[in-house]
Amino acid sequence: MLDTINFTMAAECRQGDEQAFRDVIDWILANGVGGASFEAAEVTGSVAYLQGSIVGDRRLVAQAGLAEYLADVLARKEGIHLNISIHLASPSRQLPAEHAAVAA
């Protein structure tokens, strides 16, 4: 059974990559990653909080597994290396208030 799985993703740039970080996040927002689509919740110079969704079998998707999958797709296919953490969410769940502002 395939479901739309909603999640939040925090991405941190690796040391030394701060200059290109915003371009990478903009690319992720425009293109998605591994079948997942994203919207920005908050983006700073070194951390981005994104809301995402992907279609898959909810029984097989774990937070750590999804983070590893997305990081691997970015690294292998796009040469983009980010530290990613994932929090699975219900469709109505929002990011915590401290991460709810949309960056300009």
N, C-alpha and C positions, 0 to 999 in steps of 0.2 A: 504494500500500500504506500503510495507516494503522497507526501504532504508538503505544503509550503512551510518550511522551517524558518522562523524568524530568530534573529540573534543580534547581539551587539558585538562589535569588534573594536578592540583598542589596538592600535598599531603604533609602535615606537620605532623611530629611526635608529639605525645602528650608528655608533660613534663614528664621526667623520663624514656622515652622509646628510648632515643637517641641511646643507645648501640645496640638495635635490629633493628633499622630503616632500615639500608641497607639490612639486610637479608629479611625483609618484602618486600621492593621494589623489590629485586631480585626475590622473590617468585611471586609477582604480575606480573612481566615481563615474567616469565616462564609459569605461569598458567592462567593468565587472571582473570577476576572477573565478575561473573554474565553474561557471554556471551560476554563481551568486551575483546578485545586484546589490548596490549600496547607495545610501543617502548619508550626507554629512550631518552629524550632530554637533561636533565641535572639532576644530582643527587648529593646532598651535604650531609653533616652529619645530617641535620634536615629537608630538603625540597627536594622534587623530582618533576620535571616537566616532564610529560609523554604525548606522543601523543597516542590517543586511537581511537578505532572504535567499533561500536556495530550495529547490524542489528535491526531495529525497525521502528515504524511508526513515521516519522518526525513530524507529526502534534501533537503527544502526548508527545514528549520528550521536556522537558524544562531543562535548565541548573541546576536549583535548584533540580528538581525532579531526574535527573540523578545522581547528587552528593549524594543525600539522598539514592537512590537505591543502589549505589555502596558501600557507607559507611555501609549500613545495611547488605548487603550480606557479606562483609568482617567481620563485627562484629558478625553476627549471625552464619555464617557457618565456619568461620576460627578463630574466637576469636581475630581478628586484629582490632585495633582501631586507625584510622587516621582521621585527619581533612582534608576534601577534598573540593576543589572548582573546578568547571567545566566551561569551555568556549566552547560552540558549535562552530564548524568551518566548512567552506566549504571544499570539498575534496582537493582543491589546497592550502588552507591556511596553513601557517607555523607558528611556535611559534615566538614571537617577538625576535629580534636579541639577546637581552641579555640572552635568554634562549635557544638559538639554538645549543650551543656546546654540543656534546654528551660526557657524563662523562665516564671516563675510568673504 
